[in-house]
Amino acid sequence: MAKTNYSFEKRQRELAKKKQQDAKQAKKKATRESTKPGDTRPDPSENQA
């Protein structure tokens, strides 16, 4: 009977966990940027003639 390759299983779990974390961070970043309050102050560089 073949031995179980625990290091392979561990690596797969780590990759899955990292993938989930990356997806969660991307979702948070997208949410933060979409709900970012607009800067209502006029930009001085735009008003220069």
Secondary structure, DSSP 8 states (H G I E B T S, - for coil): -----HHHHHHHHHHHHHHHHHHHHHHHHHHHHHS-----S--TTTS--
